[in-house]
Amino acid sequence: MKLGSLKISFLSIPILLLFLYSCNEKINYVGEFKETAVIYGLLDHADTIHFIKINRAFIGPGNALEIAQIPDSNYFDQVDATISEYMDGNLIRTWELRDTLIQNKDTNGVFYAPEQKVYYFKTLPTLSSPTFGTVQNASNPQLSSLKPYATYKLNAVLNGGKYTVTSETTLVNGITSAASGQNFTFKFADSPVEYLTAGLTASNTGNSYVMNAQMDIEFNEFIGSTSTVKSVNWRIGEYDVNPSDSRTFSVLGKTFYELINTNCTNDPAITKRTFKGMWITFTGGAEELYNYMIVNKPASTLAQSKPSYTNLAINNGGKVVGIFSSRQTVKFYKPFSVGSAQAYIRAIDKKSTRELCQGPINFGKLFCSDHPGDNIVNQEEAFACQ
């Protein structure tokens, strides 16, 4: 899987059949199939629904491609799984996982799609109180959000006790960014036309070992007085990090304008466009997840032998692959304008705004500025919306 979107997807385990021929004798696979537990789960205390993927894979007689298209062939007959929360070695809460069907699997793969079965449990977001600060949901402690400093243990009993898979993880925490402050402004361009590189820094005071940064740029397209919001996803980068350290991502101004230009609707009825704001998302991964990602990167040499890695354990001589780990997702919004009372607070500065409206990359795209600071009486900018 990958951190991006820190939007994460589950991996599939390929089925490999080996046919050996010696002279005219054909050797076929004989005997019962051998099944493997395939489990993937990432906990994030920012989430309210926590999904765990529990499947099986096996080698057996028959056409593997046909078997891969049968959903029941990839599920255990019975799964009884729990997630337990521990603080200082003491059990606090336990959730029983329920199964559900979702419709988001890529249909271009070998395995059945788009429907897939996953297991889940729910919590509620942490509540905020202006008087008491951050508090947990007191009405139902079972639904309170996951605790950043707790340990979480997975216990999955498969097929009525034939196998039991266990694992545990702590949660990633401690990611912050000065860019979330109201006064932080991106500077993407200067005058005359010069594209700048902005620094987007995330402070990792916690325990992340890999960090991903993304930006979702939003702008409005108007047809008369009716507007539609367009969103552009920008995958800024992903890097190794050290706990209690920081990482600065380079945000290229020219790329900012090119992404907007590429995603403008080709509709002659559009009368104007305005910049709306941007969502910034940092995703940090735990050490176990980092190790799993490193091991599963494509081989860079002719020697294709690679080690395997999992932090899952299984009994009764069974086999298990996958990962049970954690990530932290920090997401915040930076609006173009905060309001008339704070007219000079803006997500991108005035020179960057002028470049969007009048610069060569987006020339003719009908961008204008509706920021109050660009529409001051007797000081109205030439690129302000009329």
C-alpha positions in Angstrom: 0.0 0.0 0.0 1.0 3.6 -0.3 0.4 6.8 2.1 -1.2 9.7 -0.3 -4.4 10.9 -0.1 -1.5 10.1 4.3 -5.5 8.1 1.2 -4.3 4.5 1.8 -5.5 1.1 -0.5 -5.2 -2.7 0.5 -2.7 -4.9 -1.4 -3.6 -8.1 -3.2 -1.5 -11.3 -2.9 -0.9 -12.9 -6.3 -1.6 -16.6 -6.9 1.3 -18.4 -8.5 1.0 -21.8 -10.2 4.1 -23.7 -11.2 3.9 -26.3 -14.0 6.9 -28.6 -14.4 7.5 -30.7 -17.4 10.1 -33.5 -17.7 10.2 -35.3 -21.1 6.6 -36.2 -21.7 5.6 -36.6 -18.1 3.3 -33.9 -16.6 3.5 -33.3 -12.8 0.3 -32.0 -11.3 -0.3 -30.5 -7.9 -1.8 -33.2 -5.7 -3.3 -32.9 -2.2 -5.3 -30.5 -0.2 -5.0 -26.8 -0.8 -2.8 -24.8 1.5 -4.4 -21.6 2.7 -2.7 -18.4 3.9 -4.2 -15.7 6.1 -4.0 -12.3 4.5 -4.6 -9.4 6.9 -4.1 -5.6 6.5 -5.1 -3.0 9.0 -4.0 0.6 9.8 -5.4 2.4 12.8 -5.6 6.2 12.9 -7.0 8.1 15.8 -8.3 10.7 13.4 -10.7 8.1 11.9 -14.1 7.2 13.1 -14.5 3.9 11.2 -11.5 1.6 11.4 -11.3 -1.1 8.7 -9.4 -4.4 8.8 -9.0 -6.6 5.7 -9.1 -10.3 6.5 -8.8 -12.7 3.6 -7.3 -16.0 2.6 -5.1 -17.0 -0.3 -4.2 -20.6 -1.3 -2.6 -22.7 -3.9 -4.6 -25.7 -5.1 -5.9 -27.5 -8.1 -7.9 -25.7 -10.8 -7.5 -22.5 -12.8 -6.1 -19.8 -10.4 -7.5 -17.0 -12.5 -11.0 -18.5 -12.3 -10.7 -19.0 -8.6 -9.6 -15.4 -8.0 -12.9 -14.3 -9.5 -15.0 -16.2 -6.9 -15.3 -14.0 -3.7 -16.1 -17.0 -1.4 -12.8 -18.6 -2.4 -11.0 -15.7 -0.9 -12.8 -15.5 2.5 -12.6 -17.7 5.6 -15.9 -19.4 6.5 -15.8 -17.9 9.9 -14.0 -14.9 11.4 -14.2 -13.8 15.0 -11.9 -10.8 15.5 -11.4 -8.2 18.2 -9.3 -5.1 18.8 -8.4 -4.5 22.4 -7.0 -1.2 23.9 -4.4 -1.2 26.6 -3.0 1.6 28.7 0.1 0.8 30.9 -0.6 -2.9 30.4 -4.2 -2.6 31.6 -7.1 -3.6 29.3 -9.4 -0.5 28.8 -11.8 -1.5 25.9 -12.5 -4.2 23.4 -14.3 -4.0 20.1 -15.8 -6.9 18.2 -15.2 -6.5 14.5 -18.2 -6.6 12.2 -18.2 -7.4 8.5 -19.5 -5.3 5.7 -19.4 -5.1 1.9 -17.9 -2.1 0.2 -17.8 -1.2 -3.5 -14.4 0.5 -3.9 -12.1 -2.2 -5.2 -10.4 -1.6 -8.5 -12.0 -3.6 -11.3 -8.8 -3.8 -13.4 -7.1 -6.4 -11.2 -7.1 -10.2 -11.3 -9.3 -10.6 -8.2 -13.1 -10.1 -7.9 -14.3 -6.5 -7.9 -15.7 -4.0 -7.1 -17.4 -5.6 -4.1 -15.2 -6.8 -1.2 -15.8 -7.8 2.4 -14.0 -5.9 5.1 -14.2 -5.9 8.9 -14.6 -2.8 11.0 -15.3 -1.1 14.3 -16.5 2.5 15.0 -15.5 5.3 17.3 -16.5 9.0 17.5 -14.2 12.0 16.9 -12.7 13.7 20.0 -14.9 16.5 21.2 -13.6 20.0 21.7 -14.7 22.3 24.5 -13.7 26.0 24.7 -13.8 25.6 28.5 -12.2 22.2 29.1 -10.2 21.8 25.9 -10.1 18.4 24.3 -12.3 15.9 26.0 -13.5 12.3 25.3 -17.1 11.4 24.5 -18.4 10.9 28.1 -21.8 9.7 27.0 -20.5 6.4 25.6 -16.8 5.6 26.5 -16.9 2.7 24.0 -17.3 5.2 21.2 -14.7 7.6 22.3 -11.8 8.1 19.8 -8.7 6.0 19.9 -6.1 7.1 22.4 -2.8 8.4 20.9 -0.7 6.8 23.5 -2.5 3.4 23.9 -1.5 0.0 22.6 -4.0 -1.9 20.4 -4.0 -5.6 20.0 -5.6 -7.6 17.2 -6.9 -11.1 17.9 -8.5 -12.9 14.9 -9.9 -16.5 15.3 -10.4 -18.1 11.9 -12.7 -21.0 10.9 -13.8 -21.7 14.5 -10.3 -21.9 16.0 -8.3 -23.6 13.2 -6.0 -20.6 13.3 -5.6 -17.6 15.6 -3.7 -14.5 14.3 -2.4 -11.9 16.7 -0.6 -8.6 16.5 -0.3 -5.3 18.2 0.6 -1.7 17.5 1.0 1.7 19.1 -0.5 4.7 17.3 1.4 7.3 15.4 1.1 10.8 17.0 2.9 14.1 17.3 2.6 15.5 13.7 2.0 19.3 13.6 2.6 22.1 11.1 3.0 25.8 11.3 1.2 26.0 7.9 -2.1 25.3 9.7 -1.8 28.8 11.3 -4.1 31.5 10.0 -1.2 33.9 9.2 0.8 31.3 7.1 0.7 32.4 3.4 2.1 30.6 0.4 4.3 32.6 -2.0 4.3 30.9 -5.4 5.3 33.8 -7.7 7.1 37.2 -7.7 7.2 40.1 -10.2 8.3 40.1 -12.9 7.2 36.5 -13.7 9.3 34.4 -11.4 8.1 31.1 -9.9 9.0 30.5 -6.3 9.4 27.3 -4.2 7.5 27.4 -1.0 8.5 25.3 2.0 5.8 23.2 3.7 7.2 21.9 7.0 5.8 19.2 9.2 7.1 18.7 12.8 7.4 15.1 13.8 7.6 15.3 17.6 6.1 11.8 17.8 7.0 8.4 16.3 6.5 8.6 12.6 9.1 6.9 10.3 7.7 7.9 6.9 5.7 10.9 6.0 3.6 11.9 3.0 2.3 15.4 2.1 -0.6 16.2 -0.3 -2.5 19.3 -1.3 -6.0 19.5 -2.7 -6.4 22.8 -4.5 -9.9 24.2 -4.9 -11.2 26.8 -7.3 -14.6 28.0 -8.4 -16.0 27.9 -12.0 -18.9 30.2 -12.7 -21.5 30.1 -15.3 -23.4 33.3 -14.6 -24.1 33.3 -10.9 -23.9 29.5 -10.5 -20.6 28.2 -9.3 -19.0 24.7 -9.2 -16.1 23.8 -7.1 -13.2 22.1 -8.8 -10.6 20.1 -6.8 -7.1 19.2 -7.9 -5.1 16.6 -6.0 -1.3 17.4 -5.7 0.9 14.6 -4.4 3.8 16.7 -3.1 6.1 14.0 -1.8 6.9 11.1 0.5 10.0 10.7 2.6 11.6 8.8 5.4 11.7 10.7 8.7 13.1 10.3 12.2 11.0 10.4 15.3 11.2 13.8 17.1 12.4 15.5 13.9 10.9 17.6 11.2 10.6 17.5 7.4 10.2 20.3 4.9 8.5 19.5 1.6 9.2 21.6 -1.5 6.1 23.1 -3.1 6.9 24.3 -6.6 5.0 27.4 -7.6 5.1 26.6 -11.3 3.5 23.2 -10.6 0.7 24.9 -8.6 -0.3 27.0 -11.7 0.1 24.2 -14.2 -2.1 21.8 -12.1 -4.9 24.5 -12.0 -4.6 25.1 -15.7 -4.7 21.4 -16.6 -7.9 21.0 -14.6 -9.9 23.9 -15.8 -13.1 22.7 -17.5 -13.2 23.2 -21.2 -16.6 24.8 -21.3 -17.1 28.1 -23.3 -20.0 28.9 -21.0 -17.6 29.6 -18.1 -17.8 33.3 -17.3 -15.1 33.5 -14.5 -13.0 31.5 -12.1 -11.9 32.3 -8.6 -9.4 30.7 -6.2 -11.2 29.1 -3.2 -8.5 27.6 -1.0 -6.5 24.4 -0.3 -6.7 21.3 1.9 -3.3 20.2 3.2 -2.8 16.7 4.4 0.2 15.1 6.2 0.2 11.3 6.8 2.8 9.7 9.0 3.4 5.9 9.2 4.6 3.8 12.1 7.9 1.9 12.1 6.2 -1.5 11.3 4.5 0.1 8.3 7.7 1.7 7.2 9.5 -1.7 7.4 6.7 -3.3 5.4 6.9 -0.7 2.7 10.7 -1.0 2.4 10.6 -4.8 2.0 7.8 -4.7 -0.6 9.4 -2.1 -2.8 10.2 -3.5 -6.3 13.6 -5.1 -6.5 16.3 -2.8 -8.0 18.7 -5.6 -9.0 18.7 -8.7 -11.2 18.7 -10.8 -8.0 15.0 -10.9 -7.4 15.2 -12.7 -4.0 13.7 -10.5 -1.3 13.1 -10.9 2.4 9.5 -11.0 3.7 8.1 -8.9 6.6 5.0 -9.1 8.8 4.3 -8.2 12.4 1.4 -10.8 12.4 1.7 -14.1 14.3 -0.3 -17.3 13.6 -0.6 -20.6 15.5 -1.0 -24.3 14.5 1.7 -24.0 11.8 -0.4 -21.7 9.7 0.9 -19.0 7.4 0.1 -15.3 7.5 1.1 -12.3 5.5 0.2 -8.6 5.8 0.5 -5.9 8.4 -1.3 -4.5 11.4 0.1 -1.0 12.1 -0.9 2.6 12.4 -0.7 6.0 10.8 -1.6 9.6 11.7 -3.5 11.8 9.3 -3.4 15.6 9.9 -5.6 17.6 7.6 -6.4 21.3 7.6 -8.0 23.9 5.3 -6.5 27.2 4.2 -9.2 29.4 2.7 -8.2 32.1 0.2 -10.0 34.7 2.3 -10.9 34.5 6.0 -13.5 37.3 5.7 -13.8 41.0 5.4 -12.8 41.6 9.1 -9.5 40.0 8.3 -9.2 41.0 4.7 -5.5 40.8 4.4 -5.2 37.2 5.7 -4.9 34.9 2.6 -3.8 31.4 1.6 -1.6 32.8 -1.3 -0.2 36.3 -1.3 -1.1 39.1 -3.6 1.7 38.5 -6.1 0.8 34.8 -6.3 -2.9 35.8 -6.9 -1.9 38.2 -9.6 0.1 35.5 -11.4 -2.9 33.2 -11.2 -5.2 35.8 -12.8 -2.8 37.5 -15.3 0.2 35.2 -15.6 1.1 33.3 -18.8 0.2 29.8 -17.6 -3.4 30.6 -16.8 -3.9 33.4 -19.3 -7.3 33.3 -20.8 -8.8 31.1 -18.1 -10.8 34.0 -16.7 -9.4 33.9 -13.2 -10.1 37.0 -11.1 -9.7 37.8 -7.4 -12.6 38.1 -5.0 -10.4 38.6 -2.0 -11.5 41.7 0.0 -7.9 42.9 0.1 -7.9 43.2 -3.7 -11.1 45.2 -3.8 -10.4 48.1 -1.5 -12.1 51.3 -2.6 -9.7 53.5 -4.6 -7.1 50.7 -4.5 -8.8 48.1 -6.6 -6.4 45.7 -8.3 -6.6 45.2 -12.1 -7.1 41.5 -11.5 -10.0 41.9 -9.0 -13.4 40.5 -10.0 -15.8 43.2 -11.3 
